[in-house]
Amino acid sequence: MSATPAPRIGIIGTGAIGGFYGSLLARAGHDVHFLLRSEYAAVVERGLQLNSAVHGALHLEAVQAYRRVEDMPPCDWLLVGAKTNGNAELAPLIAQAAAPAARVVLLQNGLAVEDELRPLLPDTLHLLGGLCYICVHRSAPGVIEHQALGAVNLAYHSGPASDDEQRLALLEQGASLFRQAGLDSAVMHDLTQTRWQKLVWNVPYNGLSVLLNADTRRLMANPDSRALIRDLMLEVIEAAQALGHGMPENYADKLLTATERMPDYLPSMYHDFVQGRPAELHAIYEAPLAAAQAAGCDMPRVRALYQALRFIQARQEA
């Protein structure tokens, strides 16, 4: 009997997230192909450099890099590391890079990102959510700085898998790929609940890092900002529970304690604002606020933070 052929993995959006996971998957011996735009020339010339406090320094010299999706081979797994703002434009690229019945994993923050992308993709593709727990950023074209963590949990959203057994088998295949790369990866059974759980951290720290121009250490050291973080967390938890999603006991306090143990970190939204890129305000703030409102739950502090961020972004764009 012939062995099952090794899956081909495509990275759509080779920034900090895509570059990190793609580099480690390639180091583990997987056939990984990277789609790039502005950083294509730098990566072709110098490769990908991952400076990781966890995995050590890794220089991926021979990168299978592509500027045009037409030049990529069909991929069995597609990891989408690009920001949610560009999903509508990414959909045709994903469809073109996908092998038949490919698994598309959104390594993105926010709520309902799969719901919005699903109608733009062929029905034959599996769509998964990938929840990344990681401190990582890009310091230069093709250079990724990894400070801590790295787990990625997977949940099935939609596609041709017709029953729970097929979905579970597919999710286990994906988790196994990440584990082979030395990363923690678990299968999650409720994608929406898991996304709300991740929002409990992302809502306060992303927005307040921008509004207060502060990293996690400074935010945690000040009693006023720490109290505000906890209040924002509790609003997100209350909204999730109003929508029927359970949360771990004392979850806000557990996240505060975990953040104190993390290395000093500037979240991705901070880098977006500093570099003048559109921030993921819709996925991280607007979509959860709308879902909470539909359930009759108000999040006044989250809404105020969202409005302040919209003001800052509009001023930058003026």
C-alpha positions as CSV (number, residue, x, y, z in Angstrom):
1,M,0.0,0.0,0.0
2,S,1.3,3.5,-0.8
3,A,1.7,6.0,1.9
4,T,-0.6,9.0,2.1
5,P,1.1,11.9,0.3
6,A,2.4,14.7,2.6
7,P,0.0,17.7,2.5
8,R,1.1,20.9,0.8
9,I,0.6,23.9,3.0
10,G,0.1,27.5,1.7
11,I,0.5,30.7,3.7
12,I,-1.7,33.5,2.6
13,G,-0.4,36.6,4.2
14,T,3.3,36.1,5.3
15,G,3.4,38.7,8.0
16,A,4.2,38.0,11.7
17,I,1.6,35.3,12.1
18,G,1.9,33.6,8.7
19,G,5.7,33.9,8.8
20,F,5.9,32.4,12.3
21,Y,3.7,29.3,11.7
22,G,5.0,28.8,8.2
23,S,8.6,28.9,9.2
24,L,8.1,26.4,12.0
25,L,6.1,24.1,9.7
26,A,8.8,24.3,7.1
27,R,11.5,23.5,9.7
28,A,9.5,20.4,10.7
29,G,9.9,19.2,7.1
30,H,6.5,20.2,5.6
31,D,6.1,21.4,2.1
32,V,5.2,25.1,2.7
33,H,4.5,27.8,0.1
34,F,4.4,31.5,0.9
35,L,2.4,34.1,-0.9
36,L,3.8,37.6,-0.4
37,R,3.2,41.1,-1.7
38,S,5.4,44.0,-0.5
39,E,8.0,41.8,1.2
40,Y,8.4,39.4,-1.7
41,A,11.8,40.8,-2.9
42,A,13.3,40.9,0.6
43,V,12.2,37.3,1.3
44,V,13.5,36.0,-2.0
45,E,16.8,37.7,-1.4
46,R,17.3,37.0,2.3
47,G,14.8,34.4,3.3
48,L,12.7,34.5,6.4
49,Q,14.3,35.2,9.8
50,L,12.5,34.1,12.9
51,N,14.0,35.3,16.2
52,S,12.2,33.3,18.8
53,A,12.6,33.4,22.6
54,V,11.0,29.9,22.6
55,H,12.3,28.1,19.6
56,G,15.6,29.9,19.1
57,A,16.8,31.6,15.9
58,L,15.6,30.1,12.7
59,H,16.7,31.3,9.2
60,L,14.6,29.8,6.5
61,E,16.9,30.4,3.6
62,A,15.3,28.6,0.7
63,V,11.7,30.0,0.9
64,Q,9.1,28.8,-1.6
65,A,7.9,32.3,-2.2
66,Y,5.4,33.7,-4.7
67,R,4.3,37.2,-5.7
68,R,1.4,35.9,-7.8
69,V,-1.1,33.3,-6.6
70,E,-1.2,31.9,-10.2
71,D,2.3,30.7,-9.7
72,M,1.5,28.7,-6.5
73,P,0.8,25.0,-6.6
74,P,-2.6,23.9,-5.3
75,C,-2.4,23.6,-1.5
76,D,-4.2,21.1,0.7
77,W,-4.0,23.4,3.7
78,L,-4.2,27.2,3.5
79,L,-3.3,29.2,6.6
80,V,-4.6,32.8,6.3
81,G,-2.5,35.1,8.4
82,A,-3.5,38.4,6.7
83,K,-5.6,41.0,8.6
84,T,-9.4,40.6,8.6
85,N,-9.8,44.0,6.8
86,G,-8.7,42.4,3.5
87,N,-10.7,39.1,3.5
88,A,-13.0,40.1,0.6
89,E,-10.0,40.7,-1.6
90,L,-8.3,37.6,-0.3
91,A,-11.2,35.3,-1.1
92,P,-10.3,34.9,-4.9
93,L,-6.7,34.3,-3.9
94,I,-7.7,31.6,-1.5
95,A,-9.9,29.9,-4.0
96,Q,-7.2,29.9,-6.6
97,A,-4.5,28.6,-4.3
98,A,-6.7,25.8,-2.9
99,A,-6.5,22.2,-4.0
100,P,-9.9,20.3,-4.2
101,A,-11.5,20.1,-0.7
102,A,-8.7,22.2,0.8
103,R,-8.7,23.2,4.5
104,V,-8.7,27.0,4.9
105,V,-7.7,28.1,8.4
106,L,-8.3,31.7,9.4
107,L,-5.5,32.7,11.8
108,Q,-7.3,35.9,12.6
109,N,-8.6,37.8,15.6
110,G,-12.2,39.0,16.1
111,L,-15.7,37.7,15.8
112,A,-17.7,36.2,12.9
113,V,-14.7,36.5,10.5
114,E,-15.6,33.0,9.1
115,D,-19.2,34.0,8.7
116,E,-18.3,36.9,6.5
117,L,-15.7,35.0,4.4
118,R,-17.8,31.8,3.8
119,P,-20.1,33.2,1.1
120,L,-17.1,34.3,-0.9
121,L,-15.5,30.8,-1.0
122,P,-16.4,27.7,-3.0
123,D,-18.6,25.3,-1.2
124,T,-16.1,22.5,-1.7
125,L,-13.6,24.1,0.7
126,H,-13.5,23.4,4.4
127,L,-13.4,26.6,6.5
128,L,-11.8,26.5,10.0
129,G,-11.0,29.0,12.7
130,G,-7.5,29.1,14.0
131,L,-7.2,30.8,17.4
132,C,-3.6,31.9,18.0
133,Y,-2.2,32.5,21.5
134,I,1.1,34.2,20.7
135,C,3.2,37.3,21.3
136,V,4.8,38.0,17.9
137,H,5.5,40.9,15.6
138,R,7.4,41.8,12.5
139,S,10.4,44.0,12.9
140,A,11.5,44.3,9.3
141,P,10.6,42.8,5.9
142,G,11.0,39.0,6.4
143,V,12.1,39.3,10.0
144,I,9.8,38.1,12.8
145,E,10.2,38.6,16.5
146,H,8.6,35.9,18.7
147,Q,8.5,36.7,22.4
148,A,6.3,34.1,24.0
149,L,3.5,31.4,23.6
150,G,2.5,30.1,20.2
151,A,-0.4,27.7,20.6
152,V,-3.0,27.5,17.9
153,N,-6.4,25.9,18.5
154,L,-8.7,24.8,15.7
155,A,-12.4,24.7,15.3
156,Y,-14.6,23.7,12.3
157,H,-16.8,26.4,10.8
158,S,-18.3,25.0,7.6
159,G,-17.7,22.9,4.5
160,P,-18.3,19.5,3.0
161,A,-17.6,17.5,6.2
162,S,-21.0,16.1,6.8
163,D,-20.9,14.9,10.3
164,D,-19.0,15.4,13.6
165,E,-16.8,12.4,13.1
166,Q,-15.5,13.8,9.8
167,R,-15.0,17.3,11.3
168,L,-13.1,15.9,14.2
169,A,-10.8,13.8,12.0
170,L,-10.0,16.9,9.9
171,L,-9.4,19.0,12.9
172,E,-7.1,16.4,14.4
173,Q,-5.1,16.3,11.1
174,G,-4.6,20.1,11.4
175,A,-3.6,20.0,15.0
176,S,-1.2,17.2,14.3
177,L,0.6,19.4,11.7
178,F,1.2,22.1,14.3
179,R,2.3,19.6,17.0
180,Q,4.8,18.2,14.6
181,A,6.2,21.7,14.4
182,G,6.7,21.8,18.2
183,L,3.5,23.8,18.9
184,D,0.6,23.2,21.2
185,S,-2.6,22.7,19.3
186,A,-6.0,21.6,20.5
187,V,-9.3,20.8,18.9
188,M,-12.2,23.1,19.9
189,H,-15.8,22.1,19.5
190,D,-17.5,25.5,19.6
191,L,-15.9,28.1,17.4
192,T,-18.0,31.1,18.4
193,Q,-17.5,30.4,22.1
194,T,-13.8,30.1,21.6
195,R,-13.7,33.4,19.7
196,W,-15.6,35.2,22.4
197,Q,-13.1,33.7,25.0
198,K,-10.2,35.2,23.0
199,L,-11.9,38.6,22.7
200,V,-11.8,38.9,26.5
201,W,-8.1,39.6,26.2
202,N,-8.0,41.2,22.8
203,V,-10.7,43.8,23.4
204,P,-9.0,45.6,26.3
205,Y,-5.3,45.2,25.5
206,N,-5.4,45.9,21.8
207,G,-7.4,49.1,22.2
208,L,-5.9,50.5,25.3
209,S,-2.3,50.0,24.0
210,V,-3.3,52.4,21.2
211,L,-5.4,54.8,23.3
212,L,-2.9,55.0,26.2
213,N,0.3,54.5,24.1
214,A,1.4,51.8,26.5
215,D,2.6,48.2,26.5
216,T,1.2,45.4,28.6
217,R,3.7,46.0,31.4
218,R,2.8,49.6,31.8
219,L,-0.9,48.9,31.5
220,M,-0.7,46.3,34.3
221,A,1.5,48.4,36.6
222,N,-1.0,51.3,36.8
223,P,-4.0,50.6,39.1
224,D,-6.4,52.7,37.0
225,S,-5.6,51.1,33.7
226,R,-5.5,47.6,35.3
227,A,-9.0,48.3,36.7
228,L,-10.2,49.5,33.4
229,I,-8.8,46.3,31.7
230,R,-10.7,44.2,34.2
231,D,-14.0,46.1,33.7
232,L,-13.7,45.7,29.9
233,M,-13.0,42.0,30.3
234,L,-16.1,41.6,32.5
235,E,-18.3,43.4,29.9
236,V,-17.1,41.0,27.2
237,I,-17.7,38.0,29.5
238,E,-21.2,39.2,30.3
239,A,-22.0,39.6,26.6
240,A,-20.7,36.1,25.8
241,Q,-22.8,34.7,28.5
242,A,-25.9,36.6,27.3
243,L,-25.4,34.9,24.0
244,G,-25.2,31.4,25.7
245,H,-21.4,31.0,25.6
246,G,-19.9,29.7,28.8
247,M,-16.7,31.2,30.2
248,P,-14.2,29.7,32.7
249,E,-14.7,30.6,36.3
250,N,-12.9,33.8,37.4
251,Y,-11.7,34.2,33.8
252,A,-10.9,37.9,33.9
253,D,-8.6,37.5,36.9
254,K,-6.9,34.4,35.4
255,L,-6.1,36.4,32.3
256,L,-4.8,39.3,34.3
257,T,-2.5,36.9,36.2
258,A,-1.4,35.3,32.9
259,T,-0.6,38.7,31.4
260,E,1.6,39.6,34.4
261,R,3.6,36.5,33.6
262,M,4.0,37.4,29.9
263,P,7.0,39.4,28.6
264,D,6.3,43.0,27.9
265,Y,4.2,43.1,24.8
266,L,2.7,45.6,22.3
267,P,-0.4,44.0,20.7
268,S,-0.9,43.9,16.9
269,M,-3.3,46.8,16.9
270,Y,-0.7,49.1,18.4
271,H,1.7,48.3,15.5
272,D,-1.2,48.9,13.0
273,F,-1.8,52.3,14.3
274,V,1.8,53.3,14.6
275,Q,2.5,52.2,11.0
276,G,-0.7,53.8,9.6
277,R,-2.3,50.6,8.6
278,P,-6.1,50.1,8.9
279,A,-6.8,48.4,12.3
280,E,-9.2,45.5,12.8
281,L,-11.8,47.6,14.5
282,H,-14.7,45.8,12.8
283,A,-13.8,42.2,13.8
284,I,-12.6,43.0,17.3
285,Y,-15.1,45.7,18.3
286,E,-17.9,46.4,15.9
287,A,-19.0,42.7,15.4
288,P,-19.0,41.8,19.1
289,L,-20.9,45.1,20.0
290,A,-23.5,44.2,17.3
291,A,-23.9,40.6,18.6
292,A,-24.2,41.8,22.2
293,Q,-26.8,44.4,21.3
294,A,-28.9,41.8,19.4
295,A,-28.9,39.8,22.6
296,G,-30.0,42.8,24.7
297,C,-26.6,43.3,26.3
298,D,-24.9,46.6,26.5
299,M,-21.1,47.1,26.6
300,P,-20.7,50.8,27.3
301,R,-17.0,50.7,28.1
302,V,-16.2,48.6,25.0
303,R,-18.3,50.9,22.9
304,A,-16.5,54.0,24.3
305,L,-13.1,52.4,23.5
306,Y,-14.3,51.6,20.0
307,Q,-15.5,55.1,19.4
308,A,-12.1,56.5,20.6
309,L,-10.2,54.2,18.3
310,R,-12.4,55.2,15.4
311,F,-11.6,58.9,16.1
312,I,-7.9,58.2,16.1
313,Q,-8.1,56.2,12.9
314,A,-10.2,58.8,11.1
315,R,-7.7,61.5,12.2
316,Q,-4.8,59.4,10.7
317,E,-6.7,59.0,7.5
318,A,-7.6,62.7,7.1
